[in-house]
């Protein structure tokens, strides 16, 4: 299933879909990959995978394919029939992707989402979700280990669901899931029953508690909204991680600094790490991520951007935190 490729130059080319929705052209002389989503035109994935391919001297083409909301199954069929090797899937198709694979990884089954598909020689479709491993790797890159830690995970939407299995696999002492709508957090607890470390709660019940790691998996930062966290919730040396990333501190990360967090991180590293895991699944080679993260950080943006969905920075691009002074519509 996993394959490494010894092909040498020409190296990767990446393109952003300029075609009509559902349309694409494959390069018959190369291995073809893509990200499918809607919208997808601002996706960083082509740039990331191009960088990985150049670094590892792999020959491949990676393009972004815009897909109409009800057209994912057809476009996936065409891409496979045309000889595509694999793809990433982003909003809003991760659930469709999970339903469309023949074999899903256990963590993909748990989250009922797939962001990485690869095709076996016999045409079997395999699916995995790499978001959770991307988050855990980014944390460990910063020497933040989850084992025996008290973790507070905020939110109960798709973003949180996609990382829960990987976080729980790291054996934290406690993983407290808190959501504005408590019933959604409780539904996730039910789905992940069998993990005694996992508990559900609500914001009001947090007072008097301390956590080593707080991960914001809500979309609040996209709207510049502050979460109702007690001022003294951070344990000594605590890390705060916003799965959103932005040119400037998100509202959550700004709060974290103000309240003495020792380490404050955003989700750009997770974006690159989840892509690296996809690349490894497809090519059997694990790219180095630090230089790619630095490359993305150093890209000077004309305006602020705020993103939370891996593989895609389109959907939420035009929502700006209060702290961002620029008009993102100009980017
Ligand atoms: P995604 O699939 O990207 O996670 P989602 O399913 O819409 O998006 O989930 C967004 C999450 O952010 C939810 O957990 C939401 O809380 P509710 O379930 O109560 O709606 C949370 N969220 C968004 N804005 C919030 C805010 N201002 N305060 C607290 N939670 C917020």
Boltz pocket constraint, residues with backbone or C-beta under 6 A from the ligand:
constraints:
  - pocket:
      binder: B
      contacts: [[A, 154], [A, 155], [A, 156], [A, 157], [A, 158], [A, 159], [A, 160], [A, 179], [A, 180], [A, 181], [A, 182], [A, 184], [A, 217], [A, 218], [A, 219], [A, 220], [A, 225], [A, 226], [A, 227]]
      max_distance: 6.0
